[in-house]
Amino acid sequence: MNEYTVILVIVTLVGLFVTVGKPIINLNTNIVELGSAVKGLQKTVDKLEKKQEDDNAKVWDRLARGEVKFDNHEKRITNLEEKK
């Protein structure tokens, strides 16, 4: 092998690395960024689920209190009807 063949092999290997390696490095970087974004979204979803549970509990509580008022209202209407 002469010097030109060695230089050609080295240039070819460097070109191959740049051609294949650079997209792989970019892909790895994007995967890491997306992983971080997914973790952030998961935290947000967890917070929203917790808030939804709290809101649902409040709604059910108000409905339960409303049932007592509706039952009382029915009794009052019945009493008024009976007095006639």
ZALOKE-979746 format. One record per residue: x, y, z of N, C-alpha, C, CB in turn. Coordinates in pm, whole numbers, plus 32768, in hexadecimal, padded with zeros to 4 digits. Glycine has a CB too. Example, Ala and Ser with C-alpha at 12.3 -4.5 7.8 and 13.67 -1.06 7.14 Angstrom:
2
pt neast=8527 nnorth=7DC7 nup=830C caeast=84CE canorth=7E3E caup=830C ceast=8528 cnorth=7EB6 cup=830C cbeast=846B cbnorth=7E41 cbup=8389
pt neast=8505 nnorth=7F1F nup=82C4 caeast=8557 canorth=7F96 caup=82CA ceast=850A cnorth=8003 cup=8313 cbeast=8580 cbnorth=7FC4 cbup=823C
# end
This chain:
84
pt neast=8054 nnorth=7F8A nup=8000 caeast=8000 canorth=8000 caup=8000 ceast=8058 cnorth=807B cup=8000 cbeast=7FA1 cbnorth=8000 cbup=8078
pt neast=8030 nnorth=80D5 nup=7FB0 caeast=807D canorth=8151 caup=7FB0 ceast=8034 cnorth=81BA cup=8004 cbeast=8092 cbnorth=8185 cbup=7F1F
pt neast=8071 nnorth=8230 nup=8010 caeast=803A canorth=8298 caup=8067 ceast=7FB1 cnorth=82C7 cup=803C cbeast=8098 cbnorth=830D cbup=806D
pt neast=7F9A nnorth=82CB nup=7FBA caeast=7F1A canorth=82FC caup=7F88 ceast=7EA7 cnorth=829E cup=7FAD cbeast=7F20 cbnorth=830E cbup=7EF0
pt neast=7EC3 nnorth=821F nup=7FAE caeast=7E5C canorth=81BF caup=7FD3 ceast=7E38 cnorth=81CE cup=8067 cbeast=7E8C cbnorth=812F cbup=7FB5
pt neast=7E9C nnorth=81E0 nup=80BC caeast=7E84 canorth=81F3 caup=814B ceast=7E34 cnorth=8272 cup=8162 cbeast=7F0A cbnorth=81F8 cbup=8199
pt neast=7E5A nnorth=82DF nup=811F caeast=7E11 canorth=835E caup=812D ceast=7D82 cnorth=834E cup=80FB cbeast=7E59 cbnorth=83D0 cbup=80E0
pt neast=7D6F nnorth=8307 nup=808C caeast=7CEA canorth=82F1 caup=8055 ceast=7C94 cnorth=82A1 cup=80B6 cbeast=7CF3 cbnorth=82A9 cbup=7FCD
pt neast=7CCD nnorth=823C nup=80F6 caeast=7C84 canorth=81EB caup=8158 ceast=7C5E cnorth=8242 cup=81D0 cbeast=7CD7 cbnorth=8171 cbup=8185
pt neast=7CBA nnorth=8294 nup=8201 caeast=7C9D canorth=82EA caup=8273 ceast=7C30 cnorth=834F cup=8251 cbeast=7D1C cbnorth=8334 cbup=82A1
pt neast=7C39 nnorth=838D nup=81DD caeast=7BD4 canorth=83EF caup=81B2 ceast=7B4D cnorth=83AA cup=81A2 cbeast=7BFD cbnorth=8434 cbup=812C
pt neast=7B4C nnorth=8332 nup=816E caeast=7ACF canorth=82E7 caup=815C ceast=7A91 cnorth=82C6 cup=81E4 cbeast=7AE7 cbnorth=8265 cbup=810C
pt neast=7AE4 nnorth=829B nup=8244 caeast=7AB0 canorth=827C caup=82CA ceast=7A7A cnorth=82F8 cup=8310 cbeast=7B1D cbnorth=823D cbup=831F
pt neast=7AC0 nnorth=8369 nup=8302 caeast=7A8F canorth=83E6 caup=833D ceast=7A0C cnorth=840E cup=82FB cbeast=7AF8 cbnorth=8457 cbup=832D
pt neast=7A04 nnorth=8403 nup=8278 caeast=7988 canorth=8422 caup=8230 ceast=7916 cnorth=83C9 cup=825C cbeast=799C cbnorth=8416 cbup=819A
pt neast=7934 nnorth=8348 nup=826E caeast=78CE canorth=82EA caup=829B ceast=789E cnorth=830E cup=8328 cbeast=7905 cbnorth=825A cbup=829A
pt neast=78FC nnorth=8331 nup=8380 caeast=78D5 canorth=8358 caup=8407 ceast=787D cnorth=83D4 cup=8405 cbeast=7950 cbnorth=8372 cbup=845D
pt neast=78A4 nnorth=8437 nup=83B6 caeast=7855 canorth=84B1 caup=83AF ceast=77CC cnorth=8493 cup=8373 cbeast=789F cbnorth=851D cbup=835B
pt neast=77C8 nnorth=843F nup=830E caeast=7749 canorth=841F caup=82CD ceast=76EC cnorth=83D0 cup=8328 cbeast=7761 cbnorth=83D0 cbup=824D
pt neast=7722 nnorth=8372 nup=8371 caeast=76CF canorth=831B caup=83C5 ceast=76CA cnorth=834D cup=8456 cbeast=7704 cbnorth=828B cbup=83C1
pt neast=773A nnorth=837D nup=848A caeast=7744 canorth=83A2 caup=8516 ceast=76F6 cnorth=841E cup=853A cbeast=77D1 cbnorth=83B5 cbup=853B
pt neast=76FD nnorth=8483 nup=84E7 caeast=76B9 canorth=8501 caup=8506 ceast=7621 cnorth=84F0 cup=8513 cbeast=76D8 cbnorth=856A cbup=849B
pt neast=75DE nnorth=84AC nup=84B7 caeast=754D canorth=8496 caup=84CB ceast=752E cnorth=8444 cup=8548 cbeast=7512 cbnorth=8452 cbup=8452
pt neast=7585 nnorth=83E5 nup=8568 caeast=756D canorth=8394 caup=85E0 ceast=757B cnorth=83EB cup=865C cbeast=75CF cbnorth=831D cbup=85E6
pt neast=75DD nnorth=8442 nup=865F caeast=75EF canorth=849C caup=86D2 ceast=7578 cnorth=84FB cup=86DD cbeast=7672 cbnorth=84ED cbup=86C4
pt neast=754A nnorth=8531 nup=866B caeast=74D4 canorth=8589 caup=866D ceast=7458 cnorth=853E cup=869D cbeast=74BB cbnorth=85C4 cbup=85E1
pt neast=744A nnorth=84C1 nup=8670 caeast=73D8 canorth=8470 caup=869B ceast=73DD cnorth=8458 cup=8730 cbeast=73D5 cbnorth=83EB cbup=864F
pt neast=7450 nnorth=8439 nup=8764 caeast=745F canorth=8421 caup=87F3 ceast=743B cnorth=84A0 cup=8843 cbeast=74EF cbnorth=83F4 cbup=8814
pt neast=7469 nnorth=8512 nup=8813 caeast=7449 canorth=8591 caup=8855 ceast=73B2 cnorth=85A9 cup=8855 cbeast=7491 cbnorth=8606 cbup=880F
pt neast=7372 nnorth=858F nup=87E4 caeast=72E1 canorth=85A2 caup=87DB ceast=7296 cnorth=8543 cup=8838 cbeast=72B1 cbnorth=858E cbup=874C
pt neast=72C7 nnorth=84C8 nup=8843 caeast=7286 canorth=8467 caup=889C ceast=7290 cnorth=8495 cup=892D cbeast=72C7 cbnorth=83DB cbup=888C
pt neast=7302 nnorth=84CA nup=8954 caeast=7313 canorth=84FC caup=89DD ceast=72B5 cnorth=8571 cup=89F6 cbeast=73A6 cbnorth=8526 cbup=89F7
pt neast=72AB nnorth=85CE nup=8997 caeast=7251 canorth=8642 caup=89A6 ceast=71C0 cnorth=8615 cup=89AF cbeast=7263 cbnorth=86A4 cbup=8931
pt neast=719A nnorth=85B6 nup=895B caeast=7111 canorth=8585 caup=895F ceast=70F3 cnorth=853D cup=89E2 cbeast=70F6 cbnorth=8527 cbup=88E9
pt neast=7155 nnorth=84F4 nup=8A16 caeast=7143 canorth=84B3 caup=8A97 ceast=7129 cnorth=8518 cup=8B05 cbeast=71BE cbnorth=845F cbup=8ABA
pt neast=7173 nnorth=8587 nup=8B02 caeast=715E canorth=85F1 caup=8B65 ceast=70D3 cnorth=862F cup=8B55 cbeast=71CA cbnorth=865D cbup=8B59
pt neast=70AB nnorth=8644 nup=8AD8 caeast=7027 canorth=867F caup=8ABF ceast=6FB8 cnorth=8622 cup=8AF1 cbeast=7015 cbnorth=869C cbup=8A29
pt neast=6FC8 nnorth=85A0 nup=8ADB caeast=6F63 canorth=8541 caup=8B08 ceast=6F5B cnorth=8540 cup=8BA1 cbeast=6F83 cbnorth=84B3 cbup=8AD3
pt neast=6FCC nnorth=8548 nup=8BE4 caeast=6FCA canorth=854D caup=8C76 ceast=6F81 cnorth=85C9 cup=8CA7 cbeast=7059 cbnorth=854B cbup=8CAD
pt neast=6F99 nnorth=863B nup=8C66 caeast=6F53 canorth=86B6 caup=8C8B ceast=6EBD cnorth=86AA cup=8C74 cbeast=6F8A cbnorth=872B cbup=8C3C
pt neast=6E98 nnorth=866E nup=8C02 caeast=6E09 canorth=865B caup=8BE6 ceast=6DCA cnorth=85FC cup=8C4A cbeast=6DF6 cbnorth=8626 cbup=8B57
pt neast=6E14 nnorth=8596 nup=8C73 caeast=6DDD canorth=8537 caup=8CD5 ceast=6DC3 cnorth=857C cup=8D5A cbeast=6E3E cbnorth=84C1 cbup=8CE9
pt neast=6E1D nnorth=85D6 nup=8D82 caeast=6E08 canorth=8620 caup=8DFF ceast=6D8B cnorth=8677 cup=8DF3 cbeast=6E83 cbnorth=8678 cbup=8E20
pt neast=6D7A nnorth=86B7 nup=8D80 caeast=6D05 canorth=870B caup=8D6A ceast=6C85 cnorth=86B9 cup=8D6E cbeast=6D10 cbnorth=8756 cbup=8CE6
pt neast=6C87 nnorth=8646 nup=8D2E caeast=6C11 canorth=85F0 caup=8D2C ceast=6BF1 cnorth=85C0 cup=8DBA cbeast=6C27 cbnorth=8576 cbup=8CCE
pt neast=6C58 nnorth=859D nup=8E06 caeast=6C40 canorth=8572 caup=8E91 ceast=6BFF cnorth=85E1 cup=8EE3 cbeast=6CC4 cbnorth=8547 cbup=8ED3
pt neast=6C2F nnorth=865D nup=8ED1 caeast=6BF3 canorth=86CE caup=8F18 ceast=6B62 cnorth=86E1 cup=8EEE cbeast=6C43 cbnorth=874F cbup=8EFE
pt neast=6B47 nnorth=86D8 nup=8E6C caeast=6ABE canorth=86E9 caup=8E3B ceast=6A62 cnorth=867A cup=8E6F cbeast=6ABC cbnorth=86EB cbup=8DA2
pt neast=6A95 nnorth=8600 nup=8E75 caeast=6A44 canorth=8592 caup=8EA9 ceast=6A22 cnorth=85A9 cup=8F3D cbeast=6A8D cbnorth=850C cbup=8E98
pt neast=6A84 nnorth=85D8 nup=8F88 caeast=6A6C canorth=85F4 caup=9017 ceast=6A03 cnorth=8662 cup=9026 cbeast=6AEF cbnorth=861D cbup=905E
pt neast=6A11 nnorth=86CC nup=8FD6 caeast=69B0 canorth=8739 caup=8FDB ceast=6926 cnorth=8708 cup=8FB3 cbeast=69DD cbnorth=87AE cbup=8F80
pt neast=6920 nnorth=86B2 nup=8F4E caeast=689F canorth=867C caup=8F23 ceast=685E cnorth=8629 cup=8F91 cbeast=68B1 cbnorth=8627 cbup=8EA4
pt neast=68AF nnorth=85DA nup=8FD7 caeast=6879 canorth=858D caup=9047 ceast=6841 cnorth=85E8 cup=90B2 cbeast=68E5 cbnorth=8532 cbup=9083
pt neast=6889 nnorth=8654 nup=90D2 caeast=6859 canorth=86B2 caup=9137 ceast=67D8 cnorth=86F6 cup=9109 cbeast=68C4 cbnorth=871C cbup=9155
pt neast=67D4 nnorth=871E nup=908B caeast=675C canorth=875F caup=9056 ceast=66E5 cnorth=86FF cup=9057 cbeast=6775 cbnorth=8794 cbup=8FC8
pt neast=66FE nnorth=8681 nup=9033 caeast=6692 canorth=861F caup=9035 ceast=665E cnorth=860A cup=90C2 cbeast=66C1 cbnorth=8599 cbup=8FFA
pt neast=66B8 nnorth=8608 nup=9123 caeast=668D canorth=85F8 caup=91AF ceast=6636 cnorth=866D cup=91D8 cbeast=6707 cbnorth=85EC cbup=920D
pt neast=665B nnorth=86E6 nup=91AF caeast=660A canorth=875C caup=91D1 ceast=6580 cnorth=8753 cup=9190 cbeast=6651 cbnorth=87DD cbup=91A5
pt neast=657C nnorth=8728 nup=9112 caeast=64FC canorth=871D caup=90CC ceast=64A2 cnorth=86B6 cup=9110 cbeast=6512 cbnorth=86F7 cbup=9039
pt neast=64DA nnorth=8642 nup=9134 caeast=6489 canorth=85DC caup=9176 ceast=6459 cnorth=860C cup=91FE cbeast=64DA cbnorth=855B cbup=9186
pt neast=64AC nnorth=8657 nup=9243 caeast=6484 canorth=868D caup=92C5 ceast=640E cnorth=86ED cup=92B4 cbeast=64F9 cbnorth=86D5 cbup=930A
pt neast=6418 nnorth=8745 nup=9250 caeast=63AA canorth=87A4 caup=9238 ceast=632B cnorth=875B cup=920F cbeast=63D1 cbnorth=880A cbup=91CB
pt neast=633A nnorth=86F2 nup=91BF caeast=62C4 canorth=86A4 caup=9198 ceast=6285 cnorth=8662 cup=9211 cbeast=62E9 cbnorth=863B cbup=912F
pt neast=62D7 nnorth=862E nup=926A caeast=62A1 canorth=85ED caup=92E2 ceast=6257 cnorth=8653 cup=9338 cbeast=6312 cbnorth=85AB cbup=9334
pt neast=628F nnorth=86CA nup=9347 caeast=624A canorth=8732 caup=9395 ceast=61CA cnorth=875D cup=934F cbeast=62A5 cbnorth=87AD cbup=93AB
pt neast=61CC nnorth=875F nup=92CA caeast=6154 canorth=8784 caup=927E ceast=60E5 cnorth=871F cup=928E cbeast=6176 cbnorth=8794 cbup=91EC
pt neast=6108 nnorth=86A0 nup=9299 caeast=60A2 canorth=8638 caup=92AB ceast=6055 cnorth=864F cup=932D cbeast=60E3 cbnorth=85AC cbup=92AC
pt neast=609A nnorth=8677 nup=9395 caeast=6057 canorth=8692 caup=9414 ceast=5FF6 cnorth=8706 cup=9402 cbeast=60BF cbnorth=86B2 cbup=9485
pt neast=6021 nnorth=876D nup=93BB caeast=5FC8 canorth=87E0 caup=93A5 ceast=5F52 cnorth=87B8 cup=934E cbeast=6015 cbnorth=8853 cbup=9364
pt neast=5F69 nnorth=8765 nup=92E8 caeast=5EFB canorth=873A caup=9292 ceast=5E98 cnorth=86E5 cup=92DF cbeast=5F31 cbnorth=86EC cbup=9219
pt neast=5ECA nnorth=868D nup=9336 caeast=5E70 canorth=863B caup=9387 ceast=5E1C cnorth=8695 cup=93E2 cbeast=5EBF cbnorth=85D4 cbup=93DA
pt neast=5E5B nnorth=86F7 nup=941E caeast=5E14 canorth=8754 caup=9474 ceast=5DAC cnorth=87A1 cup=9423 cbeast=5E76 cbnorth=87B5 cbup=94B9
pt neast=5DD0 nnorth=87C7 nup=93AB caeast=5D74 canorth=8810 caup=9354 ceast=5CFA cnorth=87BA cup=9334 cbeast=5DBC cbnorth=883B cbup=92D1
pt neast=5D10 nnorth=873D nup=9319 caeast=5CA0 canorth=86E2 caup=92FE ceast=5C42 cnorth=86D9 cup=9376 cbeast=5CD4 cbnorth=8655 cbup=92D9
pt neast=5C7B nnorth=86D2 nup=93EC caeast=5C29 canorth=86CA caup=9464 ceast=5BD8 cnorth=874A cup=9476 cbeast=5C80 cbnorth=86B1 cbup=94E0
pt neast=5C18 nnorth=87BC nup=945A caeast=5BD0 canorth=883B caup=9468 ceast=5B5E cnorth=8844 cup=9405 cbeast=5C30 cbnorth=88B1 cbup=9456
pt neast=5B73 nnorth=8818 nup=938B caeast=5B09 canorth=881C caup=9326 ceast=5A97 cnorth=87BF cup=9350 cbeast=5B3F cbnorth=87F3 cbup=929A
pt neast=5ABA nnorth=874A nup=9381 caeast=5A54 canorth=86EC caup=93AF ceast=5A03 cnorth=8728 cup=9422 cbeast=5A94 cbnorth=8667 cbup=93DB
pt neast=5A46 nnorth=8768 nup=9480 caeast=5A00 canorth=87A8 caup=94EF ceast=59A1 cnorth=8815 cup=94BE cbeast=5A65 cbnorth=87E3 cbup=9552
pt neast=59D0 nnorth=8866 nup=945F caeast=597A canorth=88D0 caup=9428 ceast=5901 cnorth=8896 cup=93DE cbeast=59CA cbnorth=892A cbup=93C9
pt neast=5916 nnorth=882A nup=9397 caeast=58A8 canorth=87EC caup=934F ceast=5841 cnorth=87AF cup=93AF cbeast=58DD cbnorth=8780 cbup=92F1
pt neast=5872 nnorth=8778 nup=941D caeast=5818 canorth=873A caup=947E ceast=57C6 cnorth=87A2 cup=94CA cbeast=5867 cbnorth=86E7 cbup=94E1
pt neast=57FB nnorth=881B nup=94DA caeast=57B4 canorth=8883 caup=9522 ceast=5740 cnorth=88B9 cup=94D2 cbeast=5812 cbnorth=88F3 cbup=9546
pt neast=573F nnorth=88A8 nup=9451 caeast=56D3 canorth=88DD caup=93FE ceast=5654 cnorth=8895 cup=9415 cbeast=56F6 cbnorth=88D7 cbup=936E
# end
